[in-house]
Amino acid sequence: MTIRVLLADDQALLAGTFRLLIESNDDMEVVGVAADGRQAVELARDTVPDVVVMDIRMPGTDGLTATEEICRDDALRTTRILILTTFEIDEYVARALRAGASGFLGKDVGPQELLDAIRAVAAGDMLLSPTATRSLITRYLARPEGRAAAPGLLDALTAREREVMAQAAEGLSNDEIAALMHVSPLTVRTHIGRAMTKLGARHRAQLVAMAYQSGLVRVDPPRSRG
């Protein structure tokens, strides 16, 4: 299958470079290029891409607002958002995560890393690398202002589903969780899928946000030195 990609970036030269890189691969094609968030939403509705590679700071409607609109649109439930930006700020990361973005990367990634990220997001996986970015997410969601009160949020989950959800929130892949729990990766994917369905999570990234918001997973406070 060919992965259909929509690019949203107001820097025409950079967007053109990304387009050449993506279309040099037989399993990908670019279905449109948007210069701002509003155009990204409109093109997404017209083309229904598999993945939107979204910049944050663009004139007019920004990338985070566009992400929220796309993720709220039932007609675009199969569309994944990969945030690609120079602004790896914890508040941006957390907002993108809550909106339903499936990945968040800095623009300093290498060409192959970007291509791998698009493939991973298109496959329905969550991408919270590099490690520093995930650290920003976990720290922000652990704060009182970042963790919404969610009493009983996980009541519908089985103990096994909670366990898998917690491991996913720690950043483990399906294969890593499977090895840790001595089950198959397919079993892990099934548990994650059921948890997402029960909690109404669009993407695995939202499941991670819920793990922190519910208190299922917490970030250990930094240890003092000396």
Salt bridges, closest charged atoms under 4 A:
ASP9 OD2 - LYS107 NZ 2.81
GLU23 OE2 - ARG19 NE 3.69
ASP27 OD2 - ARG119 NE 2.72
ASP55 OD2 - LYS107 NZ 3.48
GLU68 OE2 - ARG95 NE 2.91
GLU69 OE2 - ARG38 NH2 2.67
ASP73 OD2 - ARG45 NE 2.87
ASP74 OD1 - ARG77 NH1 3.97
ASP90 OD2 - ARG143 NH2 2.79
GLU91 OE2 - ARG143 NH1 3.75
ASP116 OD1 - ARG119 NH1 3.60
ASP125 OD1 - ARG189 NH2 3.77
GLU145 OE2 - ARG143 NH1 4.00
ASP155 OD1 - ARG162 NH2 3.92
GLU161 OE1 - LYS198 NZ 2.91
GLU163 OE1 - ARG160 NH1 3.20
GLU170 OE1 - ARG134 NH2 3.92
